[in-house]
Amino acid sequence: MEGEPAGAAPPILATEGLAVRFGGLRALNDVNLAVAQGEIRAIIGPNGAGKSTLFNCLTGVLRPTAGHIRFAGDDITGLSPDRISQKGIARSYQITNILPNATVLENVRIAAQSRRHSWSMLSHHRAYRDVIDKAEVLAANLSHGEQRNLEIGIALATEPQLLCLDEPTAGMSAAETHETMELVRRVGQDLTILIVEHDMQVVMGLADRITVLDYGEILAEGTPAEIQQNPRVLEVYLKT
């Protein structure tokens, strides 16, 4: 892409001029995003900034009005969610999305079977113990934090290259948040992660780089330290 240094590896995920409009409402406008393979990228911004709309475009829930999405060298713009999953993008949601009357292991196995392949937990060995320790427990009997982490396990069952996490620590206690951060760090050693999160301690503690959205446009990008010192971000979002 334009602006990349010579010899730089192409981004695993890139959007070019991405736009989404709902009638007269501009939810995303000219979003140009480039995520490097292996990084943890946080997407932050005020309510209504376009974070969920961006995730919905990347995972096939919404078709963009304009622009392109490229993943691992392929144009995936407008593909259905199942096709995008098969390409190697998985997602967790804000609202817990598990089968409560199935065991932990059954939830993971069903997710793998839905993609028509078997799942080897060795592919994501750093998350292995999180599933095995609770394998025979009914999902309904897990704590809120454990259910949210099971969702990450379900997403990993599709063996993605890119994992999109939508507010993974929402509603968690401090201890659960810490455990989830550790899980995300371990998982992030094996694949690329895109995370939407409102808890700034989580964002600053996990992200390699941060993209700030405001009114559907990219306001700023940079490392956590750069974002914390960016005057525009401080004024619009962090308000410190």
C-alpha positions, 0 to 999 in steps of 0.5 A: 500500500502507499506509504509503506516502507520499501521491503515492508511486509504487506498488512494482513488486513487493510481497508481502502476508502471504506464507507458505510451509509445508512440513508443520510447517516454516515457511519464510516467515511474513507477509513484506511486501516492497515494492520500488520500480521501478529499485532494487537490493534485496538479500535477506540472512540466515543459511542457512535464513532463507528467501531461496531460498524467497522467490525460488522464490515470486516466480518461480513455482517454489513456490506460497505457502501464504498471502498475495499477490504483486503485480507491476506492478499484477497479482496473480501469486500462484501463476502458473507460471514461464513465465507469470511470465516473460511478465509480466516477471520473470527469474531466474538460479540458484545453479548455472550453468544454460547450454547448454555446447555452444552459443555465447554468442550461441546461448544468448541467442537460445534464451532469447529464442525460448523466450519467443516473441519476438525480442530486441533487445540495444539494449533492454539496451545497457549489457550489449551488449558483454558478449555481443558480445565473446564471441558466437561462443565456446562457453559451455563454454570461458568462465571460471566468472565469464563463465558466471555473467555469461552467465546474466545475459545469458540472463535479459536476453534475456527483456526483464524489468522485474525481474531476480532474481539468486541469488548471482551472484558465488558461486565467483568470484575477486576480479577476476570479482566486481568485473566482475560488480558493474560489470555489475549496476550497468549493468543496474540503470540499466535495470530493477529488481534483486532480489539474494540474495548472501552476500558482504557487500562485494557487497551493501553495494557494490550495494544501494540497500536491504537486506531481512534475513530470519531464520527466514522473517520480515523482521528488518530493512530499510534502507539499507546504512548502516542495516543495518550499524548495526542491533543486531538484524542485528549480533547475528543475522547480521553478528555484528560 
